[in-house]
Amino acid sequence: MVSGIRLLLAVAAVLTLFINPQGIGKLTGFTWLVFFGYALNSVTLFLLAQVQHSLLHQRKIYWFDVAWCGLIVYCTGAQNSYFFLFFFFAILAASFHWGFREGARITLASAALLALVVVLAGAAMALSHLLWCVTFLLALGYMIAYWGGLGLQQKRRLALLRDVSRMANPRFGVDQSIASVLEKTRRFFHASSCILIMRDNEPDSWLLRSAVAANAGRAISAGRISAAAAAPLLAFSPEQTVIYARRRVAALAWSGESRVLMRGGARWRPLADGAGAALAELMEARAFISVPLRLRKGDGRVYVMAPRGFNRADALFLKHIAAQAFPVIENIELLDRLASDAAYRERQKIGRDLHDSTIQPYIGLRHGISALRHAAAAAGNPLVGDLDKLIAMATAVIGDMRHFAKSFNSGLVRDEPELLVALRRQIAQVKEFYGIDIGLRAAADLDVSDRLAAEVFQIVTEGVSNIRKHTGARRGSIELGCADGWFRIVIENEADARPARQFLPSSIAGRAAALGGRLHVAQKTDGSTVVQIAIPV
């Protein structure tokens, strides 16, 4: 649309040379060169927009428009040139695509260039006329930039609220949900850090989580701190929304802002004490905004720290994020705790059932096989070796089940995630029974909730089953990783003698879609097949 309007303006400008040459003044070769150059530039950009749309989303394109407009005004006499209205095209396009800052820069540059062109042209324009044109350009340009920036800001806020709503999902777990909200909030405000402090279940203890720009992309863990250590972050009342910016000039009060908005109030009041300055110095930040959390288990606060200042609209929006996201996450935490207690009691029952109903029959089976083995040995039966293998296998299964029942019953913590333990066991069984060697690679910091781990286990199991059933491959690999807000699963099998064909694993695709993820199947040049699953976390 922008390239089309640019082309329309260029065509109209060239037609003006033919329709009303007297209104332009004395036509020279340079005038014709500038007009046709602008037309050629517009045609080129229009054609490029049909091929490579992203090229026209660069800021420098709008600066070229400003330069072309300055040349056109210069060539048309400057003093009465109505082509100065072309400046508004560049201001509109830049403002509604890049926001207020870029729109304001284009506006200031356009006003300065208009004044410079009039001076260079030596036009006998009255000072009042020039002042009116420049003022009109600045005033209307500022309004366009402001509304363009406001529109982009509202879109970004709606997108963040949508993402926050998706993050507060039980399948991601409490820690992952909180970490995602903090990191998204930090990125939205272009802040150096986003800090959350919440009361812990233990008395006089607080949980501290922080998303820091230097550690972007890494897992965020909760640290337990004492009430004394948390005191600087709890210096403000639970009823206060705070905005603080250090003064650039100590003697000028307006060069910084330290304001408080009480809950239910509509007027911001000065922050009298030095709590804001002390906290900013402690956190090595020039500015911050902070809002309270009203949670079931107690109060908490969210801080956003940045080297630049914030405005009051930023503080109110942070308050809206906190009110929407964290109470939902607290409900998820409560449900997880209830589910964990129920699961612990269920483990106690299953552990007893495993011993009585499963392990004991296996022991009886081993005794029976041992008796058959002795009888076969006495008769010189050639099946003795196979019976020895069955006895060894039954003994190993009984040992594994006893160990599993013990750890399952007591809830022992493993050295690696339960998901990897279960997958390694599954892969070992596939290799033993079917002779298919599957390699498993997982990121060192792999951390997923129990709900998501259960779904991932089913997806990987189905992928391994597809290799066994639908290919003749004897080797494969599974890769698990979590980065950039996505949990990625890559299942690959080597090429076999069968011809490669396109297929879609419907079961895996259905599970991925239910988790809000996506699936891609690719055939490599060597004939191997790669199934890639990405699940948002």
C-alpha positions as CSV (number, residue, x, y, z in Angstrom):
1,M,0.0,0.0,0.0
2,V,2.8,2.4,0.9
3,S,4.7,1.7,-2.3
4,G,1.5,2.1,-4.3
5,I,0.7,5.5,-2.8
6,R,4.3,6.6,-3.4
7,L,3.9,5.7,-7.1
8,L,0.6,7.5,-7.3
9,L,2.2,10.7,-5.9
10,A,5.1,10.4,-8.4
11,V,2.7,10.0,-11.3
12,A,0.7,13.0,-10.1
13,A,3.8,15.1,-9.8
14,V,5.0,14.2,-13.3
15,L,1.5,14.9,-14.8
16,T,1.6,18.4,-13.1
17,L,4.6,19.3,-15.3
18,F,2.4,18.8,-18.4
19,I,-1.0,20.0,-17.1
20,N,0.0,23.1,-15.2
21,P,3.6,24.1,-16.0
22,Q,2.9,27.8,-15.2
23,G,2.1,26.9,-11.6
24,I,5.5,25.3,-11.2
25,G,7.4,28.2,-12.6
26,K,10.4,28.1,-14.9
27,L,11.1,24.5,-16.0
28,T,14.7,23.5,-16.4
29,G,16.4,20.3,-17.3
30,F,17.3,19.8,-13.7
31,T,13.6,20.0,-12.8
32,W,12.7,17.4,-15.3
33,L,15.5,15.2,-14.1
34,V,14.4,15.4,-10.5
35,F,10.7,14.6,-11.3
36,F,11.5,11.7,-13.5
37,G,14.1,10.5,-11.1
38,Y,11.5,10.4,-8.3
39,A,9.1,8.6,-10.6
40,L,11.7,6.0,-11.5
41,N,12.5,5.6,-7.8
42,S,8.8,5.0,-7.0
43,V,8.4,2.5,-9.8
44,T,11.4,0.6,-8.7
45,L,10.3,0.4,-5.1
46,F,6.8,-0.6,-6.2
47,L,8.2,-3.5,-8.2
48,L,10.5,-4.6,-5.4
49,A,7.5,-4.6,-3.1
50,Q,5.9,-7.3,-5.2
51,V,9.0,-9.5,-5.0
52,Q,10.7,-8.7,-1.6
53,H,8.3,-7.1,0.7
54,S,10.7,-7.0,3.7
55,L,13.1,-4.7,1.8
56,L,10.6,-1.8,2.1
57,H,10.3,-2.2,5.9
58,Q,13.7,-0.4,6.4
59,R,13.8,3.0,8.0
60,K,16.2,4.5,5.4
61,I,13.5,4.2,2.7
62,Y,11.5,7.0,4.4
63,W,14.6,9.2,4.6
64,F,15.1,8.9,0.9
65,D,11.5,10.1,0.5
66,V,12.3,13.2,2.6
67,A,15.3,13.9,0.4
68,W,13.3,13.6,-2.8
69,C,10.6,15.9,-1.5
70,G,13.3,18.5,-0.6
71,L,14.6,18.4,-4.1
72,I,11.2,18.7,-5.6
73,V,10.4,21.7,-3.4
74,Y,13.7,23.3,-4.4
75,C,13.1,22.8,-8.1
76,T,9.6,24.2,-8.0
77,G,10.6,27.6,-6.6
78,A,10.1,26.8,-2.9
79,Q,8.2,30.0,-2.1
80,N,4.8,28.8,-3.2
81,S,5.5,25.1,-3.8
82,Y,2.5,23.0,-2.8
83,F,4.8,20.0,-3.1
84,F,5.9,20.5,0.5
85,L,2.8,18.4,1.3
86,F,4.7,15.4,0.1
87,F,6.6,15.5,3.4
88,F,3.5,14.2,5.1
89,F,3.7,11.0,3.1
90,A,7.1,10.2,4.6
91,I,5.9,11.2,8.1
92,L,2.8,9.0,7.9
93,A,4.6,6.0,6.5
94,A,7.4,6.2,9.1
95,S,5.1,6.9,12.1
96,F,2.6,4.1,11.5
97,H,5.4,1.6,10.8
98,W,8.1,2.5,13.2
99,G,6.3,4.5,15.9
100,F,6.6,7.9,17.5
101,R,10.4,8.2,17.7
102,E,11.0,7.6,14.0
103,G,8.0,9.7,13.1
104,A,9.3,12.6,15.2
105,R,12.7,12.4,13.6
106,I,11.2,12.5,10.1
107,T,9.0,15.5,11.1
108,L,12.0,17.5,12.5
109,A,14.1,16.6,9.5
110,S,11.3,17.7,7.1
111,A,10.8,21.0,8.8
112,A,14.5,21.8,8.8
113,L,14.9,20.7,5.2
114,L,12.0,22.9,4.1
115,A,13.5,25.9,5.8
116,L,16.9,25.1,4.3
117,V,15.5,24.7,0.8
118,V,13.8,28.0,0.9
119,V,17.0,29.7,2.0
120,L,19.1,27.9,-0.7
121,A,16.5,28.7,-3.4
122,G,16.8,32.4,-2.5
123,A,13.0,32.6,-2.7
124,A,11.4,35.8,-1.7
125,M,9.0,34.1,0.6
126,A,7.7,36.2,3.4
127,L,9.0,35.2,6.8
128,S,5.4,34.8,8.1
129,H,4.6,32.4,5.2
130,L,7.7,30.3,5.9
131,L,6.9,30.3,9.6
132,W,3.4,29.2,8.9
133,C,4.5,26.3,6.6
134,V,7.1,25.1,9.1
135,T,4.8,25.3,12.1
136,F,2.0,23.5,10.2
137,L,4.5,20.8,9.2
138,L,5.7,20.4,12.8
139,A,2.3,20.5,14.5
140,L,0.6,18.1,12.1
141,G,3.7,15.9,11.9
142,Y,3.8,15.6,15.7
143,M,0.2,14.6,15.8
144,I,0.7,11.9,13.1
145,A,3.8,10.6,14.9
146,Y,2.0,10.5,18.2
147,W,-1.0,8.6,17.0
148,G,1.1,6.3,14.9
149,G,3.3,5.5,17.9
150,L,0.2,5.0,20.1
151,G,-1.3,2.6,17.6
152,L,1.9,0.5,17.5
153,Q,2.1,0.6,21.3
154,Q,-1.4,-0.7,21.7
155,K,-0.7,-3.6,19.2
156,R,2.4,-4.5,21.2
157,R,0.5,-4.4,24.5
158,L,-2.3,-6.6,23.1
159,A,0.2,-9.1,21.8
160,L,2.0,-9.2,25.2
161,L,-1.3,-9.8,27.0
162,R,-2.2,-12.5,24.6
163,D,1.2,-14.2,25.2
164,V,0.8,-13.8,28.9
165,S,-2.5,-15.5,28.8
166,R,-1.0,-18.4,26.9
167,M,1.9,-18.7,29.3
168,A,-0.3,-19.2,32.3
169,N,-1.0,-22.8,31.3
170,P,-0.9,-25.8,33.6
171,R,1.0,-28.0,31.2
172,F,4.1,-25.6,31.4
173,G,4.3,-25.7,35.2
174,V,4.6,-22.8,37.7
175,D,8.3,-22.1,37.3
176,Q,8.3,-22.1,33.5
177,S,5.1,-19.9,33.4
178,I,6.6,-17.3,35.8
179,A,9.9,-17.3,34.0
180,S,8.2,-16.7,30.6
181,V,6.1,-13.9,31.9
182,L,9.1,-12.1,33.5
183,E,11.2,-12.5,30.3
184,K,8.4,-11.3,28.0
185,T,7.8,-8.3,30.3
186,R,11.5,-7.4,30.4
187,R,11.7,-7.5,26.6
188,F,8.5,-5.5,26.1
189,F,9.9,-2.6,28.2
190,H,13.4,-3.0,26.8
191,A,14.5,-3.3,30.4
192,S,17.8,-4.6,31.9
193,S,15.9,-6.8,34.4
194,C,12.5,-7.8,35.7
195,I,12.3,-9.0,39.3
196,L,9.5,-10.8,41.1
197,I,9.4,-11.3,44.8
198,M,6.7,-13.4,46.5
199,R,6.1,-14.8,49.9
200,D,7.3,-18.3,50.4
201,N,5.4,-21.1,52.2
202,E,7.9,-21.0,55.0
203,P,7.7,-18.2,57.6
204,D,10.0,-15.2,57.2
205,S,11.1,-16.4,53.8
206,W,10.6,-15.0,50.3
207,L,11.1,-16.3,46.8
208,L,13.1,-14.1,44.4
209,R,13.0,-14.6,40.6
210,S,14.7,-12.3,38.1
211,A,14.9,-12.1,34.3
212,V,18.2,-10.3,33.4
213,A,19.2,-9.2,29.9
214,A,22.7,-10.6,30.4
215,N,21.2,-14.1,31.0
216,A,18.4,-14.0,28.3
217,G,17.4,-17.4,27.1
218,R,18.6,-19.2,30.3
219,A,16.4,-20.9,32.8
220,I,15.1,-18.8,35.7
221,S,15.1,-20.4,39.1
222,A,13.6,-19.2,42.3
223,G,16.0,-18.3,45.1
224,R,14.8,-18.3,48.7
225,I,15.9,-15.2,50.7
226,S,15.3,-14.1,54.2
227,A,12.9,-11.2,55.2
228,A,15.9,-9.0,56.0
229,A,17.4,-9.5,52.5
230,A,14.0,-8.9,50.9
231,A,13.4,-5.7,52.9
232,P,14.7,-3.2,50.3
233,L,12.3,-4.7,47.7
234,L,9.5,-4.5,50.2
235,A,10.0,-0.9,51.1
236,F,6.8,0.3,49.5
237,S,3.3,-0.3,50.7
238,P,1.2,-3.1,49.1
239,E,-1.2,-0.3,48.1
240,Q,1.4,1.6,46.1
241,T,2.2,1.6,42.4
242,V,5.6,3.3,42.1
243,I,7.5,5.0,39.2
244,Y,11.0,6.3,39.8
245,A,13.5,8.0,37.5
246,R,16.8,9.5,38.8
247,R,17.1,13.2,38.1
248,R,19.5,14.0,35.2
249,V,20.2,17.4,36.9
250,A,20.0,17.4,40.7
251,A,18.7,21.0,40.8
252,L,15.9,20.4,38.3
253,A,12.9,18.5,39.8
254,W,11.3,18.0,36.4
255,S,14.4,16.1,35.0
256,G,13.3,13.0,37.0
257,E,10.1,11.6,38.3
258,S,9.4,9.8,41.6
259,R,5.6,9.3,42.0
260,V,3.2,7.0,43.8
261,L,-0.3,6.0,42.9
262,M,-2.4,4.5,45.7
263,R,-4.8,1.6,45.1
264,G,-8.1,2.9,43.8
265,G,-6.7,6.4,43.4
266,A,-6.6,8.5,40.3
267,R,-3.9,11.0,41.2
268,W,-0.1,10.5,41.2
269,R,1.6,11.9,44.3
270,P,5.3,12.7,44.9
271,L,7.3,10.0,46.6
272,A,8.6,11.8,49.7
273,D,11.2,9.4,51.2
274,G,14.4,8.2,49.7
275,A,13.3,4.6,49.2
276,G,13.2,4.9,45.5
277,A,16.7,6.4,45.2
278,A,18.1,3.8,47.6
279,L,16.6,0.9,45.7
280,A,17.8,2.3,42.3
281,E,21.3,2.6,43.7
282,L,21.2,-0.9,45.1
283,M,20.0,-2.4,41.8
284,E,22.3,-0.1,39.7
285,A,19.4,1.2,37.7
286,R,18.6,4.7,36.7
287,A,14.8,4.1,36.6
288,F,12.3,1.5,37.6
289,I,8.6,0.9,37.9
290,S,7.0,-1.4,40.5
291,V,3.5,-2.7,41.1
292,P,2.1,-4.8,44.0
293,L,0.7,-8.4,43.7
294,R,-2.4,-9.4,45.6
295,L,-2.0,-13.1,46.0
296,R,-3.8,-15.7,48.1
297,K,-0.7,-16.7,50.1
298,G,0.4,-13.1,50.7
299,D,1.8,-10.0,49.1
300,G,4.5,-9.6,46.5
301,R,5.9,-7.1,44.0
302,V,7.1,-6.9,40.5
303,Y,10.0,-4.5,39.5
304,V,11.1,-3.5,36.0
305,M,14.6,-1.9,36.0
306,A,16.0,0.0,33.1
307,P,18.7,2.5,32.2
308,R,16.0,4.8,30.7
309,G,13.0,6.4,32.2
310,F,9.4,5.1,32.3
311,N,6.1,7.0,32.0
312,R,3.0,6.5,34.0
313,A,1.3,4.6,31.3
314,D,4.1,2.0,31.5
315,A,3.4,1.6,35.3
316,L,-0.3,1.2,34.7
317,F,0.2,-1.4,32.0
318,L,2.6,-3.4,34.3
319,K,-0.1,-3.3,36.9
320,H,-2.5,-4.7,34.4
321,I,-0.1,-7.5,33.5
322,A,0.4,-8.4,37.1
323,A,-3.3,-8.4,37.8
324,Q,-4.0,-10.7,34.8
325,A,-1.1,-13.2,34.9
326,F,0.1,-13.9,38.4
327,P,-3.2,-14.8,40.1
328,V,-3.7,-17.4,37.4
329,I,-0.2,-18.8,38.0
330,E,-1.0,-19.0,41.7
331,N,-4.0,-21.1,40.9
332,I,-1.9,-23.4,38.8
333,E,0.6,-23.7,41.7
334,L,-2.3,-24.6,44.1
335,L,-3.5,-27.2,41.6
336,D,0.0,-28.6,41.2
337,R,0.4,-28.9,45.0
338,L,-2.9,-30.7,45.3
339,A,-2.0,-33.0,42.4
340,S,1.4,-33.7,43.9
341,D,-0.1,-34.6,47.3
342,A,-2.6,-36.9,45.5
343,A,0.2,-38.4,43.4
344,Y,2.3,-39.1,46.5
345,R,-0.5,-41.0,48.2
346,E,-1.1,-42.9,44.9
347,R,2.6,-43.8,44.7
348,Q,2.4,-45.3,48.2
349,K,-0.5,-47.5,47.1
350,I,1.0,-48.4,43.7
351,G,4.3,-49.3,45.4
352,R,2.6,-51.8,47.7
353,D,0.6,-53.2,44.8
354,L,3.7,-53.6,42.7
355,H,5.3,-55.7,45.4
356,D,2.3,-57.9,46.1
357,S,0.7,-58.3,42.6
358,T,3.7,-58.0,40.2
359,I,7.0,-58.8,41.8
360,Q,5.9,-61.9,43.7
361,P,4.5,-63.6,40.5
362,Y,7.8,-62.8,38.7
363,I,9.7,-64.5,41.6
364,G,7.4,-67.5,41.2
365,L,8.1,-67.5,37.5
366,R,11.8,-67.5,38.0
367,H,11.6,-70.4,40.4
368,G,9.5,-72.4,37.9
369,I,12.1,-71.6,35.1
370,S,14.9,-72.7,37.4
371,A,13.2,-76.0,38.1
372,L,12.7,-76.6,34.3
373,R,16.4,-75.7,33.8
374,H,17.6,-78.4,36.3
375,A,15.3,-81.0,34.8
376,A,16.5,-80.1,31.3
377,A,20.1,-80.2,32.3
378,A,19.7,-83.7,33.8
379,A,18.2,-84.9,30.5
380,G,20.8,-83.2,28.3
381,N,18.3,-80.9,26.7
382,P,19.8,-78.4,24.3
383,L,17.4,-75.7,25.6
384,V,19.5,-75.2,28.7
385,G,21.2,-72.1,27.3
386,D,17.9,-70.5,26.4
387,L,16.5,-71.3,29.9
388,D,19.6,-69.6,31.5
389,K,18.9,-66.5,29.4
390,L,15.2,-66.4,30.6
391,I,16.4,-66.9,34.2
392,A,18.8,-64.0,33.9
393,M,16.2,-61.8,32.2
394,A,13.6,-62.5,35.0
395,T,16.3,-61.8,37.7
396,A,17.1,-58.5,36.0
397,V,13.4,-57.6,35.7
398,I,12.8,-58.4,39.4
399,G,15.8,-56.3,40.4
400,D,14.6,-53.3,38.3
401,M,11.1,-53.6,39.6
402,R,12.3,-53.7,43.2
403,H,14.4,-50.7,42.7
404,F,11.6,-48.9,40.9
405,A,9.1,-49.8,43.6
406,K,11.5,-48.5,46.3
407,S,12.2,-45.2,44.5
408,F,8.6,-44.8,43.4
409,N,7.3,-45.3,46.9
410,S,9.8,-43.0,48.6
411,G,9.8,-40.4,45.8
412,L,13.6,-40.3,45.5
413,V,15.1,-37.5,43.3
414,R,17.0,-38.8,40.3
415,D,20.2,-37.5,38.9
416,E,18.5,-36.7,35.6
417,P,14.9,-35.8,34.7
418,E,12.4,-38.6,34.9
419,L,11.6,-38.1,31.2
420,L,15.1,-39.0,30.2
421,V,15.2,-42.0,32.5
422,A,11.9,-43.3,30.9
423,L,13.2,-42.7,27.4
424,R,16.5,-44.5,28.0
425,R,14.6,-47.5,29.3
426,Q,12.3,-47.5,26.3
427,I,15.2,-47.2,23.9
428,A,17.1,-50.0,25.6
429,Q,14.1,-52.3,25.2
430,V,13.8,-51.4,21.5
431,K,17.4,-52.2,20.9
432,E,17.2,-55.5,22.9
433,F,14.0,-56.8,21.3
434,Y,14.2,-55.3,17.7
435,G,17.9,-54.6,17.2
436,I,17.3,-50.9,16.4
437,D,20.0,-48.6,17.9
438,I,18.4,-45.3,18.8
439,G,20.7,-42.5,20.1
440,L,19.3,-40.0,22.7
441,R,20.8,-36.5,23.0
442,A,19.3,-33.9,25.4
443,A,20.3,-30.4,26.4
444,A,22.1,-30.1,29.7
445,D,19.5,-27.7,31.2
446,L,16.5,-29.6,30.1
447,D,13.6,-28.9,32.5
448,V,10.0,-29.5,31.7
449,S,6.9,-30.0,33.9
450,D,5.5,-33.4,34.6
451,R,2.4,-32.7,32.3
452,L,4.5,-31.7,29.4
453,A,7.0,-34.5,30.0
454,A,4.2,-37.1,29.8
455,E,3.2,-35.7,26.4
456,V,6.8,-35.6,25.1
457,F,7.3,-39.2,26.2
458,Q,4.2,-40.3,24.2
459,I,5.4,-38.3,21.1
460,V,8.9,-39.8,21.2
461,T,7.5,-43.3,21.8
462,E,5.3,-43.0,18.8
463,G,8.2,-41.7,16.7
464,V,10.3,-44.7,17.6
465,S,7.4,-47.0,16.9
466,N,7.0,-45.5,13.5
467,I,10.7,-46.2,12.7
468,R,10.2,-49.8,13.7
469,K,6.9,-50.3,11.9
470,H,7.3,-48.2,8.7
471,T,11.0,-48.3,7.9
472,G,13.8,-50.8,7.6
473,A,16.3,-48.5,9.4
474,R,18.5,-50.1,12.0
475,R,19.7,-46.7,13.4
476,G,18.0,-43.5,14.5
477,S,18.4,-40.6,16.8
478,I,16.3,-38.4,19.2
479,E,17.3,-34.9,20.1
480,L,15.6,-32.9,22.9
481,G,16.2,-29.2,23.6
482,C,14.5,-26.1,24.9
483,A,15.5,-22.6,23.6
484,D,13.8,-19.3,22.6
485,G,10.5,-20.3,24.2
486,W,10.2,-23.6,22.3
487,F,10.7,-27.2,23.3
488,R,12.0,-29.0,20.3
489,I,12.0,-32.7,19.5
490,V,13.9,-34.1,16.5
491,I,13.4,-37.7,15.5
492,E,15.6,-39.0,12.7
493,N,16.1,-42.4,11.1
494,E,18.8,-43.5,8.7
495,A,18.0,-44.3,5.1
496,D,17.0,-47.9,4.2
497,A,16.5,-49.8,1.0
498,R,12.9,-48.7,0.7
499,P,12.1,-45.7,-1.6
500,A,11.5,-42.4,0.3
501,R,7.9,-41.3,0.4
502,Q,6.1,-38.3,1.8
503,F,4.1,-39.0,5.0
504,L,2.5,-37.3,8.0
505,P,2.5,-39.0,11.4
506,S,-1.1,-38.2,12.3
507,S,-0.8,-39.3,15.9
508,I,2.2,-37.1,16.6
509,A,0.7,-34.2,14.6
510,G,-2.5,-34.4,16.7
511,R,-0.5,-34.4,20.0
512,A,1.6,-31.5,18.8
513,A,-1.4,-29.5,17.7
514,A,-3.2,-30.1,21.0
515,L,-0.1,-28.6,22.8
516,G,-0.2,-25.5,20.5
517,G,2.9,-26.8,18.6
518,R,3.9,-27.5,15.0
519,L,5.3,-30.5,13.1
520,H,7.5,-30.7,10.0
521,V,8.7,-33.8,8.1
522,A,11.7,-33.5,5.9
523,Q,13.6,-35.9,3.6
524,K,17.3,-35.5,3.4
525,T,19.4,-35.9,0.3
526,D,20.9,-39.1,1.7
527,G,17.4,-40.7,2.1
528,S,17.1,-40.3,5.8
529,T,13.9,-38.9,7.3
530,V,13.7,-36.1,10.0
531,V,10.5,-35.4,12.0
532,Q,10.7,-32.0,13.8
533,I,8.3,-31.1,16.6
534,A,8.2,-27.6,18.2
535,I,6.1,-27.0,21.3
536,P,5.7,-23.5,22.8
537,V,6.8,-23.3,26.5
